[in-house]
C-alpha cells in the first residue's frame, strides 16, 4: 500500500516537471513561428515594392537607351560637320551624351542591385515558410503531449484502471482533437487568412495605382478587392457553420437540417438544387445522436456538391420509433464503388461514424448513373 502512494507522488512530480518543460518549449516554438510570420509578411510587402521598382527601372532604362542613341547620332552629326556648329553647340552635344550615358549606367547598376535584392528576398521567404510550417507542426505535436500530461491523462485515469489502456485511450482522443484542430487551422490558413493577407497587399497596391495610373485603374482594382472580401466572408461563415451549428442545440435536428440545406443551396446559387424531405416524427433525439446524424447528412451533401457535378440532390430523412433512415441521392457523374481512391477519407470517416452508433451505411453508384447513400441507424 505504501509503495503505491510513493509511486503516485513520484509520478505527480515527474508530470509537473514535464508540464513546465513542455510549456516553456511550446511558448518558445510558438514565438519562433510568430516572429517568422511577421518577418514573412514584411518581406512579402518589400518584395512587391522591389518588383514594382524593377519594372519602373526597366521602363526608365528603355527610355534612356533611346535618348542615348539619339544623343550619339547628334554627336556624330556634330563631329562630321564640325565647322557648321558653334563651340557652345559642340560642347553641349558632348556633355549631353556623356550625362545620358552616365545616367544609363547608374540605372543599370541600380537595376542589378534590385534584382539581387529580389532574389535574396525570395530565398528568404522560402526558408521562412519552411520554418513556419515546422514550427506549426512542432506546436501541434507539443500540444498533444501537454494535453495528455495535464488534463486528459488525469481524467481518463479516474475511469480506466489499467495504465496501458489509459495511454491508448487518451492518445486516441487527443489524436482526434488535434487532427480536427489541424484541419481547421489548414482551412483558415488556406482560406480566410490568405485572402485577408491578399486584401492587405491589394489595398496598398490600390493606393499606389491611384497615384501612378489614375482613378479608373484604381477603381478596377477596388472591384476585384470587393470580390476577394466577399469570398473571404463566405469562407469564414462556412467554417463557423461547419464547426457546429448553434441551432442544433436550440431547435433540434430537423429545423437545423432545413436551415443548413437552404443555406448551402443559397451559397452555391442554386446549383445544384437541393430538395429536403422529412418523414415521421420531429421529436428530439439525444444530443450525440443528433450531432452524428447531422454530420452524416452534411458529409453526404458536401461529397455530392464537390465531386458529383450534379444538377439535383435529393435528401430524405425518416424518423421511426426504432429506426432513423437517411437517403442522399444525386444525378451526378457517379463512380466505381469497387475502386479505392488514395486519400479518400470522406467515405471512410462516414463509415466509422456510422459504426460508432451501431448503424449501417450503403452506397450505390456507377459511372454516369449518379450516387445514392443509404444510412440506417437503430434507436435502441
N, C-alpha and C positions, 0 to 999 in steps of 0.2 A: 504493500500500500504506500509506504513512504517513498519507495523507488519511483512510483508513478507521479507523485507530487513533485519530486525533484526534476524528473524529466520534463514535466509540464512547465515548470518555471524556467528551466534552461531553454526550452523551445520558445517560450514567450520572449526571453531576452534576445535570442537569435533572430526572431521575427522582427523585433523592434529595431535592432541594428540593421537588418536588411532593408526595412522600410525607409530608415533615414538615408542609407546609402543610395537606394534606388531613387528616392525623391530628389536628392541632390543631382544625381546623374540625369534624371529626366529633365529637370529645370535647365541644366547646362546644355543638353542636346536641343531642347526647345529654343533656348536663346540663340544657339548657333543657327538653327533653321530660320528664326525670325530675322536675325541680322542679315542672313544670306538673302532672304526675300526682299528686305529693304534695299540692299545693295543691287539686287537684280532689277528692281523697279527703277532705281536711279540710273543704272547703266542702260536700261532699255530706252528711257527717255533721251539719254545722251546719244545713244546710237541713232535714234530717229533724227536728232538735231544734226549729227555729223553727216548722215546720209543726205539730208537736205542741203547742207553746206557744200558737200562734194558735188551735188548736182548743179548748184549755183556756180561753183568754181569752173566746172566743165563748160557751162554756158558762157561764162566770162572769158575763159581761155579761147573758146572758139571765136569770139568777137575780137579778142586781142590778136589772134593769129591772122585774121583777115586785115586788121589795121596794120600789122607789121608788114604784110605783103604789099599793101598799098604804099606804106612809107618807103619800103625798099624800091618799089617802082619809081616813086618820086625822086629818091636819091639817085637812082640810076639815070633818070632823065636829067637831073641837075649835073651829074658827072659828065654826061655826053655833051650837053650844051652849056659848058661852064661859063662861057662869055655872055650868054644870054641873061643870066641871073645875077642879082646883086649879091654882095658879100653877106648881107643880112639874110637873104633868102637861102643861100647855101648853108650858112651856119644853122639856120632854123631847121632845114631838112635833115642835116646830120644829127642835131640834138633831138629832134622829134623821133627819128628812127631809133636812136640809142635809148631814149626813155621808154618807148614801147617795147623794145627788146628786153630791157631790164625788168619792166613790169610783167611781161610774159614769163620770164624766167622765175620771178618771185612767185607768181601764181602757180606755176608748175610745181615748184618746191612745196608750196602750201598744200596743193592737192595730194602730193605724195605723202606728206605728213598726216593729212586727214585720212587717207586710205589706210595707212598703217594703224592709226588710232581706231578706225572702224574695225579692222581685222582683229586687233587686240581686244576690243570690247566684245566682239562676237565670241572669241575664245573664252573670255572670262564668263560670259553668260552661259555657255555650255557647261563649264565647270561648276558654276553656281547652281545651275539646275540639277546637276547630279548631286551636289551637296544637299540641296533642299529635299530631294527625293530620299536620299539616305537618312537624313535627319527625321523626316516624317515616319519612315519605316521603323527607325530605332525607337522613336517616341511611342509608336503603336505597340511595339514589342515590349518596351519597358512598362507600358500601361497594363498589359496583361499580367506581368509579374506583380506589379504594385497592387492591382485589384485583387489578385489572388491572395497575397500575403496580408492584406489589410481587412477586407470585408468578406469576400466570397468564401475564402477558406474557413474563416471562423463560423459563418452562418451554416455552411454545409457541414462543418464538423459537429454541430449540435444535432444534426439529423442522421448523419451516417457514422457508424462506429468504426468501420474498417478504414484504415489510413489509405490504402491503395485505392479504394472506392472513392474516398474524399477527393484525392488528387484528380482522378479521371473525370469524375462528375463536375468538379469545379472548373477544370480546364475546358470541358465541352461547353459549359455555359459561357465562359469568357471568350472562347473562340468565336462562338456565335455572335456575342455582343460586339467584339472587335471587328468581325467581318462586316457587320451592319454599319459600324462607325466608319470603316474604311470605304464602304460603298457610298455612304452619304458624303464623306469627305471628297471622294473622287467626283461625285455628281456636282457638288458645289464648286470644286476647283475647276472642273472641265466646263461647267455651265456658267452660272451667275458670276463667279469670281473672274473668269477670263473675260466675260462680256463687260463687266464693270471696269476692269483694267483697260480694255479697249476703249470704253467710253471716256475714261480719263485722258488717254492719249489722243483720241479723236477730238476732244474738246480743245486741247492745246493746238491741234492741227487747224481747227476751225478759226481760232483766233489769228493764227499766222496766215491762213488762207485769205481771211478778210483783209488783213493789212497788205498782203502782197499781190493778191489776184482779184480782189474786189468782192462785192456783196453777192453777186449771182453764184459764184462758185462756193462761197461760204454757205449760202442758203441750201445748195445741193448737198453739202456735207452735213448740214443740220438735219435734213430729211433722212439721210442714211443713218444718222445718230439716233433719231426717233425710232426707227425700225429696230435698231440694236437694243435700245432701252426696253421697248415693248417685248422683245424676245426674252430679255433677262427677267422681266417681271413675270412672264409666263412660266419660266423655269423655276423661279422661287416659289410661285404658288403651287406648281406641280409637286415639287419636293416636299413642301409643307403638308400637302394633302396626302401624299404617299406615306408619310411617316405614320399618321393615324388621324383619320377624320374625327373631329370633336363630336360630330352629330351621332357617331356610333354609340357613344355612352349616353347621350341625352335622348335620342329619338329611337334608337334600335336599328336592326339590320335592314329592314325593307325600305324605310324612308332614306336611309343613308345610301343604299344602293341606287335608288331612283335618282338622288341628287348627284351621286358620283357619275352615273352613266350619262345623265343630262349634261353635266359639266364637261365630261370627256368628249361628248359629241360636239358640244359648242366650241371647245378648244380646237378641234380638228375641222371646224367649219362644215360639219355635217357630212364629212367624207372620211370613212364610211358612215352610213346611217346606222344607228344602234336602236333596236327595239327591245324593251324590257317587259316581260310578262310575269306576274306573280300569281300563284295559285295557293289556296289553302289559308291557314291562319297567319295573322301578323303578330302573334304573341311573342314576347321577348324570350330569348334563349339565354343561356349562361354567357357571361362576358367573353370567356375564352373561345367558346364555340362561335359566337357572332364575329369575333375577330378572324377566326380561322376561315369561316365561310366567305367573309368579305374579301380576304386576301386571295382566296382561290378564284373568286369571280374576277377580281382585279387583275390577277396574273393571266387568266384565260383571255380576258378582253384585251389586255396590252399585247399579248402574243399575236392575237388576231390583227390588231391595228398595225403592229410593227412588221410582221412577217407575211401575213396572208394576202396583202394587196386586195382586200375585199371591198365590195361595194355596199354590202349589207351584213350586219351581225345581229343575230337573234339570241337574247339572253332570257332563259326561263328558270324560275326558282319556285319549287313546290314544297310547302311545309306540311307534312302529315304528322299525326301524333307520334309516330315511331320512326319517321324517316325524313331526311332532307334530300331532295333531288335538285341538282343544278345541271343545266344543259346550256352550253355556249356553242352556237353554230354559225359558221361564216361561209360565204360563197367565193372564197379566195382561191389561191393557186394550189393549196393543199401540199402534202409532202408524203414521202415514203416512210411509214411508221417503223419499218424494219431497219432503216438506215440510221446509224448513230452518228450524230454530228459532234465535232470537237467543241468544247466549251459551251455545250447546250445545257446550261444549268437551270433554265426556267422550268422545264418539264420535270427535271429531277427534283427541284425544290417543291413543286406541286405534289409529286408522288410522296415525298417524305412528309409533307404537311398533312396529306390525306391519311397516311398510315398512322400518324400520331393520334388522330381522332377516330381510329378504327374504321375508316371509310374505304371506299373503292373508287379508283379512277380508271376510266377507259377512254381511249382516243381513237376515233375512226377518221381516216383520211387517206387520200391517194392523190398523186399529182394531177392537177386540173379539175379536181372534184370537190374542193373545199375541205373544211375540217369541222368535226363535231366532238366536243369534250363532254363526257358524262361523268358526273360525280354523285356518289350515293353515300350519305352519312347517317348511320343509325343513331336514334335518340334514346339510347338505353343507359 
